[in-house]
Amino acid sequence: MKSLEQVRKDLDRQGITMVDWAKKHGYSYQSVQRVLSGHAACKR
């Protein structure tokens, strides 16, 4: 699993923000942030 920093670098490389990614995939920014920081499980 990628770390939060790796995910941020990947998004930066793609030229999108975490907010943009979350909206595109139907998630709230807060949910994405909690999963990436390890405070919540990834569920769909």
N, CA, C and O atoms as CSV, one atom per row, in Angstrom:
chain,resi,resn,atom,element,x,y,z
A,1,MET,N,N,0.838,-1.163,0.000
A,1,MET,CA,C,0.000,0.000,0.000
A,1,MET,C,C,0.894,1.241,0.000
A,1,MET,O,O,1.948,1.263,0.635
A,2,LYS,N,N,0.463,2.248,-0.707
A,2,LYS,CA,C,1.237,3.480,-0.796
A,2,LYS,C,C,1.042,4.334,0.453
A,2,LYS,O,O,-0.013,4.309,1.087
A,3,SER,N,N,2.077,5.083,0.788
A,3,SER,CA,C,1.976,6.016,1.906
A,3,SER,C,C,1.265,7.284,1.437
A,3,SER,O,O,1.107,7.517,0.239
A,4,LEU,N,N,0.847,8.084,2.387
A,4,LEU,CA,C,0.189,9.350,2.074
A,4,LEU,C,C,1.097,10.214,1.206
A,4,LEU,O,O,0.635,10.831,0.246
A,5,GLU,N,N,2.363,10.259,1.532
A,5,GLU,CA,C,3.312,11.071,0.766
A,5,GLU,C,C,3.452,10.559,-0.670
A,5,GLU,O,O,3.546,11.358,-1.602
A,6,GLN,N,N,3.469,9.239,-0.858
A,6,GLN,CA,C,3.550,8.672,-2.204
A,6,GLN,C,C,2.315,9.027,-3.022
A,6,GLN,O,O,2.416,9.349,-4.206
A,7,VAL,N,N,1.158,8.965,-2.388
A,7,VAL,CA,C,-0.090,9.305,-3.076
A,7,VAL,C,C,-0.070,10.772,-3.487
A,7,VAL,O,O,-0.433,11.109,-4.615
A,8,ARG,N,N,0.350,11.637,-2.583
A,8,ARG,CA,C,0.425,13.071,-2.906
A,8,ARG,C,C,1.372,13.327,-4.070
A,8,ARG,O,O,1.068,14.131,-4.951
A,9,LYS,N,N,2.515,12.650,-4.082
A,9,LYS,CA,C,3.472,12.817,-5.178
A,9,LYS,C,C,2.878,12.332,-6.492
A,9,LYS,O,O,3.060,12.971,-7.528
A,10,ASP,N,N,2.167,11.205,-6.460
A,10,ASP,CA,C,1.517,10.687,-7.668
A,10,ASP,C,C,0.486,11.674,-8.204
A,10,ASP,O,O,0.425,11.924,-9.407
A,11,LEU,N,N,-0.321,12.231,-7.310
A,11,LEU,CA,C,-1.333,13.206,-7.733
A,11,LEU,C,C,-0.672,14.465,-8.283
A,11,LEU,O,O,-1.127,15.012,-9.288
A,12,ASP,N,N,0.389,14.928,-7.640
A,12,ASP,CA,C,1.120,16.099,-8.140
A,12,ASP,C,C,1.671,15.841,-9.537
A,12,ASP,O,O,1.606,16.708,-10.408
A,13,ARG,N,N,2.210,14.651,-9.745
A,13,ARG,CA,C,2.767,14.283,-11.047
A,13,ARG,C,C,1.687,14.290,-12.127
A,13,ARG,O,O,1.945,14.636,-13.280
A,14,GLN,N,N,0.467,13.899,-11.730
A,14,GLN,CA,C,-0.656,13.869,-12.668
A,14,GLN,C,C,-1.312,15.238,-12.822
A,14,GLN,O,O,-2.147,15.434,-13.704
A,15,GLY,N,N,-0.937,16.179,-11.968
A,15,GLY,CA,C,-1.483,17.526,-12.044
A,15,GLY,C,C,-2.881,17.671,-11.481
A,15,GLY,O,O,-3.628,18.560,-11.891
A,16,ILE,N,N,-3.248,16.798,-10.536
A,16,ILE,CA,C,-4.568,16.904,-9.909
A,16,ILE,C,C,-4.411,16.982,-8.394
A,16,ILE,O,O,-3.409,16.540,-7.830
A,17,THR,N,N,-5.417,17.548,-7.756
A,17,THR,CA,C,-5.400,17.643,-6.299
A,17,THR,C,C,-6.173,16.470,-5.702
A,17,THR,O,O,-6.918,15.778,-6.396
A,18,MET,N,N,-5.980,16.266,-4.414
A,18,MET,CA,C,-6.712,15.211,-3.726
A,18,MET,C,C,-8.214,15.502,-3.748
A,18,MET,O,O,-9.030,14.584,-3.832
A,19,VAL,N,N,-8.567,16.779,-3.671
A,19,VAL,CA,C,-9.978,17.182,-3.736
A,19,VAL,C,C,-10.562,16.817,-5.098
A,19,VAL,O,O,-11.664,16.274,-5.179
A,20,ASP,N,N,-9.821,17.117,-6.170
A,20,ASP,CA,C,-10.280,16.784,-7.525
A,20,ASP,C,C,-10.474,15.278,-7.681
A,20,ASP,O,O,-11.476,14.828,-8.236
A,21,TRP,N,N,-9.502,14.498,-7.186
A,21,TRP,CA,C,-9.592,13.042,-7.296
A,21,TRP,C,C,-10.811,12.533,-6.544
A,21,TRP,O,O,-11.558,11.697,-7.053
A,22,ALA,N,N,-11.011,13.037,-5.334
A,22,ALA,CA,C,-12.140,12.599,-4.509
A,22,ALA,C,C,-13.465,12.881,-5.206
A,22,ALA,O,O,-14.334,12.011,-5.269
A,23,LYS,N,N,-13.624,14.095,-5.729
A,23,LYS,CA,C,-14.867,14.456,-6.426
A,23,LYS,C,C,-15.093,13.575,-7.650
A,23,LYS,O,O,-16.206,13.106,-7.887
A,24,LYS,N,N,-14.040,13.353,-8.419
A,24,LYS,CA,C,-14.150,12.544,-9.642
A,24,LYS,C,C,-14.604,11.120,-9.340
A,24,LYS,O,O,-15.321,10.511,-10.134
A,25,HIS,N,N,-14.187,10.592,-8.193
A,25,HIS,CA,C,-14.485,9.208,-7.840
A,25,HIS,C,C,-15.635,9.063,-6.842
A,25,HIS,O,O,-15.908,7.965,-6.358
A,26,GLY,N,N,-16.303,10.172,-6.540
A,26,GLY,CA,C,-17.500,10.114,-5.701
A,26,GLY,C,C,-17.259,10.030,-4.206
A,26,GLY,O,O,-18.110,9.533,-3.468
A,27,TYR,N,N,-16.113,10.508,-3.754
A,27,TYR,CA,C,-15.794,10.508,-2.326
A,27,TYR,C,C,-15.685,11.938,-1.826
A,27,TYR,O,O,-15.452,12.864,-2.603
A,28,SER,N,N,-15.856,12.108,-0.526
A,28,SER,CA,C,-15.579,13.418,0.057
A,28,SER,C,C,-14.074,13.499,0.325
A,28,SER,O,O,-13.406,12.486,0.532
A,29,TYR,N,N,-13.571,14.715,0.314
A,29,TYR,CA,C,-12.151,14.916,0.608
A,29,TYR,C,C,-11.807,14.372,1.990
A,29,TYR,O,O,-10.753,13.767,2.184
A,30,GLN,N,N,-12.705,14.592,2.949
A,30,GLN,CA,C,-12.455,14.142,4.320
A,30,GLN,C,C,-12.322,12.622,4.392
A,30,GLN,O,O,-11.473,12.107,5.120
A,31,SER,N,N,-13.155,11.903,3.643
A,31,SER,CA,C,-13.075,10.435,3.632
A,31,SER,C,C,-11.745,9.971,3.064
A,31,SER,O,O,-11.108,9.073,3.616
A,32,VAL,N,N,-11.330,10.573,1.977
A,32,VAL,CA,C,-10.054,10.207,1.351
A,32,VAL,C,C,-8.908,10.496,2.315
A,32,VAL,O,O,-8.009,9.671,2.479
A,33,GLN,N,N,-8.939,11.646,2.942
A,33,GLN,CA,C,-7.882,12.019,3.879
A,33,GLN,C,C,-7.809,11.043,5.052
A,33,GLN,O,O,-6.714,10.666,5.470
A,34,ARG,N,N,-8.966,10.627,5.590
A,34,ARG,CA,C,-8.982,9.680,6.722
A,34,ARG,C,C,-8.399,8.331,6.314
A,34,ARG,O,O,-7.639,7.732,7.076
A,35,VAL,N,N,-8.744,7.847,5.127
A,35,VAL,CA,C,-8.216,6.556,4.665
A,35,VAL,C,C,-6.708,6.641,4.473
A,35,VAL,O,O,-5.971,5.772,4.937
A,36,LEU,N,N,-6.249,7.681,3.792
A,36,LEU,CA,C,-4.821,7.799,3.511
A,36,LEU,C,C,-3.989,8.017,4.767
A,36,LEU,O,O,-2.815,7.648,4.805
A,37,SER,N,N,-4.581,8.608,5.787
A,37,SER,CA,C,-3.843,8.823,7.031
A,37,SER,C,C,-3.931,7.617,7.967
A,37,SER,O,O,-3.287,7.594,9.016
A,38,GLY,N,N,-4.736,6.609,7.585
A,38,GLY,CA,C,-4.837,5.395,8.381
A,38,GLY,C,C,-5.895,5.429,9.461
A,38,GLY,O,O,-5.964,4.515,10.283
A,39,HIS,N,N,-6.723,6.464,9.480
A,39,HIS,CA,C,-7.750,6.591,10.514
A,39,HIS,C,C,-9.061,5.913,10.140
A,39,HIS,O,O,-9.957,5.807,10.978
A,40,ALA,N,N,-9.189,5.455,8.909
A,40,ALA,CA,C,-10.419,4.782,8.474
A,40,ALA,C,C,-10.048,3.714,7.454
A,40,ALA,O,O,-9.033,3.818,6.767
A,41,ALA,N,N,-10.885,2.688,7.368
A,41,ALA,CA,C,-10.668,1.621,6.392
A,41,ALA,C,C,-11.236,2.034,5.044
A,41,ALA,O,O,-12.199,2.796,4.964
A,42,CYS,N,N,-10.633,1.526,4.007
A,42,CYS,CA,C,-11.101,1.810,2.651
A,42,CYS,C,C,-12.249,0.869,2.326
A,42,CYS,O,O,-12.054,-0.344,2.244
A,43,LYS,N,N,-13.436,1.413,2.142
A,43,LYS,CA,C,-14.620,0.615,1.824
A,43,LYS,C,C,-15.343,1.258,0.663
A,43,LYS,O,O,-15.363,2.483,0.543
A,44,ARG,N,N,-15.925,0.463,-0.175
A,44,ARG,CA,C,-16.686,0.995,-1.309
A,44,ARG,C,C,-17.998,0.313,-1.362
A,44,ARG,O,O,-18.809,0.603,-2.241
